[in-house]
C-alpha cells in the first residue's frame, strides 16, 4: 500500500432502506455511484445495479466479520468500497460488525476514511405505514438468539413490558427457531395481558407488503417470519378504526396518574 492508495481509498457503510428504491437516500445513491466495490450479504448486493467498473462481492449470512475484513482490506488497497445492509446499517446490521473487525484488525485500517450513511430501517418504515405506534417511548429488540442467549432476550422482554415501552421486534421467527416467537408471545401475554395491540408488518415497501393489526390474544406465531417487523404497543397505544386499514398510534403524552 502506497501513500496515494491510502489517500484515495475509502469505505462507506450504508443502508439500502426497507426495499423500495425510492426510499434509498440520495447520500447512499451517491456513494454507490462512486464505488469501485460493493460488499454485502447476497440479497442486499443483488439490489445494487451492476455497471462497468463495479465489482460485486456477495457472501452468505453469518460471515459478517469475514465480510468486514474484506471490505477494510479492499479500502486499504485504495479501493472505494461500499458495504451494504438493508434498512439502516447501524440497527442490527453491518456497521457494528465493521467496527468489531476494525478494532481487532491491523493498525493501518484505523487510518481509513470510514463513513456510516444512514438508511430507513424497517422499524420506522413499518411504523409509518401503520400510523405512529412509536410516537412515544419505545425500544427495539432483536429476537434472534444467534449472538446472545435466549434467557437474556426473555429478561429484556419482561423489563421492556414492565417499563411500558412500545416494542419493535427484528428477526421474530425463522425456520430454524419457530418456537422462539411462540415463547415471546407467551411472555408478552403474561406481562401485558391479551388486549395490547400488535402490528405484523411484512415486506414493507415491496410488492409483497402486508400489514395486520391484532391484539396479543389474537396473535399467532405463524403471523411472523424473517421478513416481518413486529411492533407491540404500550398500554397507551390506540387504534383508530376506519373503513380501510385502521390507524395505530401512541399518543405523545402519558397521564400523570401513571406510577
Buried (B, 14 or more C-beta within 10 A) or exposed (E): EEEEEBEBBBBBBBBBBBBBEEBBBEEBEEBBEEBBBBBBBEEBBEBBEEEEEBEBBBBEEEEBBEBBBBBBBBBBBBBBBBBBBBBBBBBBBBBBBBBEBBEEBEEEBEEBEBEBBBBBBBBBBBBBBBBBBBBBEBBBBBBBBEEEEEEEBBEBBBEBBEEBBBBBBBBBBBEEBEEBBEBBBEBBBEBBEEEBBBBBBBBBBEEEBEBBBEBBEEBEBEBBBEBBBBBBBBBBBBBEEEEEEBBBBBEEEBEEEEE
